Amino acid sequence: MAEHEHATDAPSPGTITRLAPQSKNPERVSVYVDDAFAFGIHQDLLLEFNLRTGLHLDTETQVAIMVAERERAARAKALDYLSYKPRTAQEVRRKLTRSGFADDVAEQAVARMQDLGYVDDADYARRYAEQRFRSKGHGPRRIAYDLRRRGVARQHIDAALDTLRADKDLASRARALARKRWKRLAREQDPYKRRRKLSRYLQRRGYSFDVIRRITDELEASD
């Protein structure tokens, strides 16, 4: 029986006749019930359910084992996804559902990652806001938009932006970006077009209209 073969949705009661390590993944074990492949599980579940040759398994126990295996696989997938870089809860949830896990299984895995501290949207939002402001010069509107796309709740976004505003002089960074851009637009003969291009640039960076208007007025007055 192939190792990737899946058990039916309604397994029949029977006795474990063989436990065989899988050649492609030694951490997984193929469980045979009444000499027929029943399901594959991680070796940790052998201990959890005390599985052994000769043990009789009723239908309910087999279903419970397969549910536990799916939940374990979802947690392992989430941990692997998080090993590359921090993620939001929604990003992990989407990854799991796109990988074929049921919504409830994905939700349980996300909750476990949150319990372990591997997923923390509030901390993610603060770090993201700081990094984007420092490395990209992004303003509050751009940062908020990007965090919303990642599924971060509004209260975490607001808190992150409040921290950013308290720690950083956002207007000074916007002014520095604007001056650099303003010089690049020096060849634009039409003052209106030059101002509009600068405004759109700062809008894309995520700064408010009030900040943009004040800075463009300053730059025009300094010419």
C-alpha positions, 0 to 999 in steps of 0.5 A: 500500500502506498504511503501517501494513501489516505484512509476513508472518511469512516474507518472500520473498527479493527486491530493494529497488525503493523506499524511501519516507518515511512521511507520518505519521512522516518518521523512518520509511521504507516498504521495497518489495521487488519493487514490493510493500510489505515492511516499515516501519522507522526511518530509522536502520536504513537505515544500520545495514543499508546498505539501498538501492534495487537491494539483494537481500534474502534471507529471513534478512536481512529477518527480522533487519531486522524483529527490529532494528526491534521492538527499536528500537521497544521501546527508544523506547517505554521511553525515552518511558515513562521521560521522565515520571518514574523507573520500576522495571524491572518497571514498564517491562517491564509497559508494554512487554508491555502495548504488544504487545512480546514478552517477550524484546524487552521484556527486552532493552529493559529491560536496555539502559535499565539499562545506560544508567542510566535504570533503577536499582531500587536508586536508585529504592527509596532515593529513593522511601522518602525521598520517601514518608516526607517527604511522606506520613509513610509508615513502613517497612511501607507503603513496602516494600509499595508497592515490592514492588508495583512489582517492586523486589527485596527486597535493594533494599527492605531497603537503602532502608529501612536508609538511611531508618532511619539518616537519619530518626527514624521514631518521631518522625514516627509520634508527630507523625502520631499526636498530630495524629490523636489530637486529631481522635479526641477526640470518640470517647467509647469509649477502646478505639475511639479507640485502635483507630482510631488504631492502624489509622491508623498501620498504614495508614501503615506503622508496626510494631505495637511503635511503634504500641503504644508511641505509643498508650500514651503518648497515653493516659497524657497525656490 
